[in-house]
Amino acid sequence: QKKKLLEEIGENKLPYMTPADANFQQLWKTKYSKLIFRKSDAVPEELHQMVQEGFLALRKHNCFFQDLVRIKGKDFVTPVSRILIGNPGCTYKYLNTRLFTVPWPTEGYDIKYCSPQIHDACKALIKLNDYLHIEAVKALQGQNLVETGETKDATVIDREQNFSTSLTKKESVSKDQSSCGVPENDYVSLKNRTSYNVTLLNYMDPLQMLYLKQEPYFGMGNMAVSWHHDENLVERSTVAVYSYSCEGSITEESNEQNVKGRDPAVWHVGLKVAWDIETPGLAVPLHQGDFYLMLDDLNATHQHCVLAGYSPRFSSTHRVAECSRGTVEYIFGQCELALQNLETGSDSLALSLKSLEPAVVKQVEEIHNEVEFEWLRQFWFQGKRYLKCTDWWLKPMAKLEEFWRKMEIMTSLVLSEVGKKEQIEKQRKETISSILLVLTERQKLRKEWAAR
C-alpha cells in the first residue's frame, strides 16, 4: 500500500496544513474532529512540575532505552528511547517487542525502586494518568453530545474552558451522568476506553541523531517516528499524549520556516487519513506541556507520525493496552493449566504425564512456546535494563523459569512415550502429528533468537 501510494504521488507532495492556514479549523472540524488538543495552560502547574521533574530524573538515571524491534523479519533499533511505566505485571507489545512495565506505585503491591527520584517520577506519572483519564472522559462525553445534536459544535483546539482538575480528586468525573445526557452503560464504556493501564515514555534529542527519515508524503521534514497506527490497544480506546520539549532559544519560532509548512525547529504531531491522497494532512505544533487526545476510532481510521524539532523532547503516551494475554496473572494461569497434565509421584522425583491425548499434549506444548518466546526470551533479551529502576520483575521471571523447566521435562516425557514399542501405531501418529508443528516452530524460533 505504501509503495503504491508513493508511486501515485510521484514527485508532487500532497498538501498539508498547520494552524497558520486559513482553512485549518475547517479541515480539523470535518476530517480530524476526534483529535482533541489542549495547550499547556489547561494543565495544573503543580502537575507540570511533577511530571517534568520526573522525566528529567528518569533521564538522569539512564532509564530510557532504544528498542530493537523486528519488522518483516529484520531487526531495527528505534531512534527514540523508551520506557514503559504502568500497572504492575502488565506488558505492552509493539513491532514484535514486548516491553515490561516499571510499575507505578499501586496499593497492595510491594514495589522497591532503585532511588527515591525514580519512585517520585512513577508517582507523578500515575497522577498524570489519572488527570488524562478524566480529560478523556470529558472529551468523549463532549463528542457524544455533539454527535447527538445536544450541543453546539465545539472548537477542538484552544478551547476556552478551563479543565484544570485537582490532583487529589479522581472522583471529579461526575457520577450523576443524567445532567450531561450520557446513559449509564455508555458512561461505563467511556471509562473502560479511557482507563489507561500503561504509559509509554519517549525521549529523543534530534541533534544527537546522525540521520532522521524524511516524511515521504507531504514533505513535512524530519520524522522522529514514522507514520503508524498504535498497536495492541483495546478497540476504540483513547490515546493521550503529554509532550515536554526542552525549549530554549533554539526552538523559538524559526526564521527557517517556509511561507507554507511547519516550523522545522518545533516538534509537531502529523496526522493523515489512512491511505488517502485526497484529504490534506495536518501538522500540529507541540510546545512544552501541551497534550492531545486521539479519541474513539481515530487511531484506526487515521495514521500519525512525530515530526522532530531541534530540542530534546519527552512524551508520555497513555494507552489502554489490550492485556488479555499480556499480564503476569494471565501467563501464570496458562502455566498452571499446562502443569495439570504433570503427575508427581510420592517421592516427588518420579514424574509422568496424566494424559497423552493429542489435544492435551498440543495445548501444553503451545503454552511452553508462549512462555519461552513471548515472555522469558523477550525479557532477558532486553538485558538487565529494568534493574535500573526496580527489581520487581525478577521474582515473576524466576517463577516462570521454574514453570518452563517443568514443561521441558513434559516435552521429554511425551517424546519418550511415543518412542516406546508398546505404543499403538495409530495413537503414536496422532500424538506426533499434534505436536510436530509446535516443536518445529520452537526449533526455528530458538535459532532466530540465538542469531539475534
Disulfide bonds with the S-S distance in Angstrom:
none
